[in-house]
């Protein structure tokens, strides 16, 4: 059912319009209004009425009000196309012409005129929270001083309360903020982290050479690189190649049994290319996983820069996956993995095949090779709230890790 349309009294038909005389055939003699085309009904005796008016009349008398011929509701039909077009195109006066609106519009356009431009039509203030109603012609003056009015922020163009600029400036993404390192640069708030990550000369950074423990201000990085050429060459040789890592999670069935959807188990960390990584496993999915599926992610604990090729498998589980990812695209404590890695039962079944009910996950990382070819980690890594060395298990918020195909 379409929106309600304004009724048009026959007196509003503009007599100077060439269609006015023909449009008279579309005036309902019951309500004395120009019938709107979508509501018009024609009787077998070729008289036109509003559908609602005519059906009410037939319920009362069963006769045409004009010629008194007996008819039924089933005999009513749509008006012919010519008359329907005439009723839509005839010029009518604005219903507010008595209040001073001199507009003349086609009947089909009267609703739009009243809803958008008629200066004498009552309208609501456009500002949210304001309940004022008045003639549209008076709205402009009201809206200039409306207590609920909004104005665009000079910086981000967001609409804000006219008296809320100071409050908005405390959250505006484009407002300049002082660098916490006092480097003299005041980046926009939304760019502060990018400034710290890439540009701030006073930010403490680590050397990007794998295995180098140097940490200092970014402004000293260049001189460090110059002075440490020989040492860095030795480190690059040391940390070249590939690394195999086996994650062992003992008594896995019990740990998984205590888990809820979103609970994460963390392994201890291992070193690859001078950076620490660990595995985060959700036995029952991370919140986005399909029911009955486990999620797994390889997370970096340091600001590792570089692409890592990872192949991994569930030992005794006949489940293998691989991916290649540029970890410089992620922040610390973020990583890459699979939301729907495998069915949770696959992990439980693999653990049951060992005497210690131990789940083993084997990873092969390739980027720049290393002399240390294999490391075995036994146990669960510490949760944020656990003491060091304790079993890590907690329900975590959904994290925006990059997702690989299931």
N, C-alpha and C positions, 0 to 999 in steps of 0.2 A: 504494500500500500504506500503510495507516494505521500509527500508532505502536504499538510493542509494548505489550501490556497485561499487567498482573500476573496470573499464574496463581493460582487460588483452590482450595486443597485442600478436598475435601468436608468435612473436619472443621471448617472455618471457617463453614459454614452455621449460622445461628442457629436452633436447634431451636424456639425460642419463636415464630418468625415463622410466620404462617398459610400462607405459600407454601412453607415448607421441605419439606413432604411432596411437593408437586408438582415442586419443583426437583430432587428426587432423580432424576427421569427424565432430567435434563440432566447428570448426572454421568457422565463417561467412565470405563468400567470398566477401561480399559487403564492410564491414569495416575492414576485416582482423584481427579480434579479436576473442579470445576464448569466445564463447557464455556462459554467465552465465546461469546456469541450469534453474532458475526461469523465464528467459526471452527467452529461446530457443523455436523456433517453427520449426516443420518439415512439409515439403510439401508432397503431394501425391506421388511425384517422389523421396522421401526419401532423400532430401537435407535439411540441417539444417542451419538456419539463426537466427540472432537476430530478435525478434518480431518487433521492431520499424523499423529496416532496411528493412525487408521484406514487411511490410505493406506500407512503402513509395514507394518501388519498384513496388508493385502491383498497387498502385494508378497511377504510371507513365506509366508502360508497360503492366501490367496484366499477366506477364510471369515470370517463374522461371529464375533467372539470370544464372544458371548453364546449364540447358538443353533447355531453351526457351519454355517449355511447358506452355500452357495457364492454369492458375489456378485463383481461387478467394480467398478472405480472409477467407471465411467460411470453406474452405478446409484445412486450417492450423490447426495443432494439436500439443500437447505437445510431446516432444521427448520421446523415450522409456526409461525405468528405467535404463537399462545397460549403455547407452550412457550418461544419466544424471549423474550417479554415477562416470563415468570416467572423465567427465568434472569437477567434484568437487574434485576428489582425485588426479588428475595428479599434479605432482610437477612443480612449476613455480618459476622463479627468482623474487626477489623483483623488483618493478618498479624503485627503486632507485639504482639498481646495477651499473649503469653507474657512480654514485656519490660515490661508495665505499661500498655499502651494499651487502654483499655476501650471504645473507640468501636465503635458498631454502625452500619453504613452499607449502603445498597443496593449490590448487586454492581457496578452500572454506575458508582457513584461512588467505588469503592475506590481507583482510580488517582489521582483528584484528591485524595482524603484523604491518601494517602501522599506525594504530590508537594508538598502545600501546608501541611497543618496537623498531621499526625501528629507528636507530640513525640518519639517513639521511632524515627522513620525517620532514617537517615543522610542528611545534606544537606551541601552545599558552603557555605563562607563566601561571602557575597554580594559581598565586595570583590574587585575585579580584582587579580590578582597573588598572592592568598592561596590556598594549596593545601590548607588545613586542611579536614578532613571530620569531622563528629561528629553525634551525635543532635541533631535540630532543637531539642529542649528546652534544649540546652546552648549553642546558637549565640548567643543574645542576650547572654550573659555574655562569650563570646569576642569578639563584634563590638564590644563597648564598649572593648576594649583591643587589638583587632587592629592590628598595625603597618601594615597596608595600608588601614586605615579612612579614609573621607573624611567631610568635614563641609561644610555649605553656607557659602559666603562670606556674611558679614553684609550686604554691599552688593549684589552682583549675583546671589546665590543659586546660583552655579555650584558644583558639587561639587569640592572640592579636597582634597589630602592633609592629614590632620589637623595635620601638622607643616610645612605648606607655606604658611602664611598670609603670611609676610613675602615670600616669592618671588612669590606670587600678587598681592600688593599692587602689585608693580612693573608688572603688566600689566592689572590689574582695570579694566574699562571704567568702573566707577562710583566708583573711588577718586579723591578730590580731588587735583588737581595744581596747582602754583603757575603762574600766568600768567607766561610768559617776559618779558612787558613790565613785570612787577612793579606791576600795577595794583591789587593788593590783593584780587582775586577769585580763588578757588580752585575752578574748575569741575570737574565729573567729567571723567576722562580722555577719555571718548568725546565730550564736548561742547566740548573745548578749541578745536578748529578753528572750530566754530560761534561760540564766544565771541570768537575773534580776528576772524572775518569780520564779525560783526554788532554786538558789544557793547563790546569792550575799548576804553576811552577812551584808552589809551596806544598803541594800534596805529596805525602809519603808514598813512594812506589817501590816496587821490587824490580830488580834486573830481569829482563825477559829472557836471558840466557838460561836454559834448563840447568838446574843444580847450583846456580849462583845465589848465595844467601844475602847479597847486598840489598839493603833497603835504606832509602834516604829521600830527600826532596827531589822532585822531578828536575829542578834546575841543575842538579848535580849529576844527572844521569849521563849526560854527554861526556863529561870529564871522566866518569867511572868507566864508560865504554872504551874511551881512548887509553886509559891507564891499564885496563885489564885484558887487552887483546890476547896475550899469550895464555892467561888463565882460562879465558873464555873458549879458546880453541881446544884446550884440553877437555873442558866440560862438554863441548859439542861432540867430541869423539866418544866420551864416556856415555852420554845419554842418547846414543844413536841406536836404532834397531827396533826391537819389538819386546813386548813383555807379556808373559802369561801369568794370570792371577787366578787362584782358586779361592772362592769364598765358601767357608764351611759354617753352616748354621745348625748346631747340635740341638737335639730334642725339638726338631722343627714342628712336629705334629702338635705338641703341647702349646708351643708359641702361637701357631696358626689358630689353634682352637680358642685361645683367649682373644684373638684379634676380632675387631669389628671392621665393617667397611670404612676405610679411611685410616685404619691403624697401619703404622709403618714400622718395619724392622730395618735397622741400619747395621751394616757391617762395620768392622774397623776400617781405617783408611790405609791406602797404599800409595807409594810414590811412583809417578810416571812423568818423565821429562821434568823432574824437579818439582812437580806439583802434586798435592795430595788429592786423591779421589776416593770415593767410597760408593757402595751400592745401597740404594734405598728400595726395599721390597714391600709391597702391600699385598699380603696373602689373600685378601678378599677385595682387592681393588681400591683405587685412590679416591673414590667418590664419583668419578666420571666413567668408571669401567662398567661393562655389562655385568649383569648378575652372574656370579659364579666364576668370574675371571680375576686373575691376579695382575697387578701392575708392577713394573720394574723400571728403575732409572739409574743411570750412572752419573753421579753428582761430583762436581769439583768443589774442594774446600779452599782452594787458592785461586788467584786470578790467572788461571792457565790461558795462554794465548796460542792457538794453533789448532789444526785439524787432526782429529783422532779417528782412526779406523778401528772399529770394535766388532769382534765376532764373539759370540758367547753361546753357551749351551747349558742345559740342565743335565747334569751327570745322572745317568740311569733314567732320564726322563724323555729321551728322544725328542727334545725340543731345542731347536737352534734358531738364532737370529743374528743379523749383522746390520750395522749402520756406519756411516761416516759423517762426522759432524765437526764444524768449526766452533770450538768451545769459546772462542773470543766473542761470540755473539751472545753469550750468557754471563750473568753475574755470578758471584760467589754463592754457594749453596743452591745453585741451579744446575740443570743438566738435561740429558737426552734419554729417551726411553720409549717404552710401550705402555699405553693405558690398558689395552687388552692383550697382555703378553701371552698368556695361556690359561687354560682352565685351572682353577685352584687345585683340583684333584690331581692334576699332573704333577704338581710340586709335592703333594702329600704322598703320592704313589712312589715317587723317586726317593723320598726320605725313608719310606718304609722298607726299601730294599737294602738299607744299611743297618748294621748292628746297633749303631748309636742313634738311629732315627735321625740321621744328619742329612740335611739338604746341601748339596754341593752345586755351586754355580761356577763354571769355568769361563774366564774371559781371556781373549787374546787381543791386546792393544798394539796397534802399529802406528807409528808416526816417524819419530827419529829413534833408531835402535838404542838399546841399553845393554851394558855388560851383564847386569843382573837379569837373568832370563826368566826366573820363575820364583814366585813367592806364594806361600800358603797362609791364609788368615783364618784362625779358628775362633769362633765366638761372635757375639753381637756387639756392635759399637755402642758408645754411650749416647743416650738421649739427652736433649737439652737440659732436662731436670734431673738426670741420673748422675750418680758419682762415677768417676772415670773407671772404665773397665766393666761396668754393669751392663746387663742386657738391655738393649734399647727397644722400647715399644711404646708408642703413643698414637693417639688419634690426631691426625694432622689436617689442616685446612687444605682444600684443593689447590695445587700449585700449578702455575702456568708453564709447565715444561713443554718444549716442542714435542709434537706427537708424530710417531712414525705410523705407517700403515699397519693395521692389525695383522 
